[in-house]
């Protein structure tokens, strides 16, 4: 390599898995690049994985971003998100579910310990979610039972009010027949005199 009048610029990238020599570090300028935002990562996945469904790209990127928050030996990068999206697309998947995540985690996690830790966390989360859904279903069932009971009580009260009205009508009609006849006669006389 001929440097002519300019010294070459060299860019080194590192995921910090291997230590760099101190002499090299002294001659370097450091620039830390974090992981992209979710929207940016989804855009990268869609660009690098032709035919990936929008929903799958978004779910895969969000899941990998969640993994980065865990205490893993090697948190997955964007390259792992792209690899995973490629694998899922090749399998014909349109969206993520717990089964496919568990089957394909090896595309994302490169250390067996990380894989086991995430699987355990997923199983615990799934069990917690199922328990919550079971409790929610029980609560909904209890609420529905209470609603039905309230409706039944309202019907009984409505029937009782109707029975009270009918009872009052019977009481009014229970006047002795003689009184009713006398009232009718008075009414006829009043009509004749006018």
Residue, then its C-alpha position, 0 to 999 in steps of 0.5 A: x500500500x502506498x500512502x503517497x501524501x496521505x496516511x490511510x484511515x482505518x476503521x475498526x469495529x468491535x463487539x468487545x469480545x476480544x481485547x485490543x492491545x493498549x498500543x492500538x487503543x492509544x492510536x484510536x479515536x472511539x465512537x460508540x454506536x448504539x443499537x438503532x431505534x425500533x422504527x429504524x431497525x424495522x426499516x433495516x430488516x425490511x430493506x435487507x430481507x426481501x418479502x418479509x411481512x411488515x408485522x413479522x419485521x416489527x415483531x422480530x425487531x421488538x423481540x430482539x430489542x427486548x432481548x438486549x435489555x436482558x443480562x446476556x453474554x452476547x446481546x443480539x445485534x441488528x445482524x441477528x435480527x436480520x438473520x432471524x427475519x430471513x429464517x422466519x421468512x424462509x419458514x413462511x411465517x407471517x407473525x411470531x408466536x411462542x412456539x416459533x420463537x422457541x424453535x428459532x431462538x438459535x438464529x438470535x442467541x449465539x450462546x447456549x446459556x443465553x438460549x436457556x435463560x431466555x427460554x426459561x424466562x419465556x416459559x415463566x412469562x407464558x405461565x404468568x400470562x396464562x394464570x392472568x388470563x385464567x384469573x381474568x376469565x374467572x373474573x369475567x365469568x363471575x361478572x357475567x353471573x352477577x349480571x344475570x343475577x341482577x337481571x333475574x332480581x329486576x325481573x322478579x321485582x317487575x313481576x312483583x310490581x305487576x302483581x301489586x297493580x293487579x291486586x289493587x285492581x281486584x281490591x277495587x273491583x271487590x266492592x260489594x255488587x250492591x254499591x256498584x249497582x247503586x253508583x250506576x243508578x245514580x250515574x243514570x239519573x244524573x244523565x237524565x236530569x241534564 
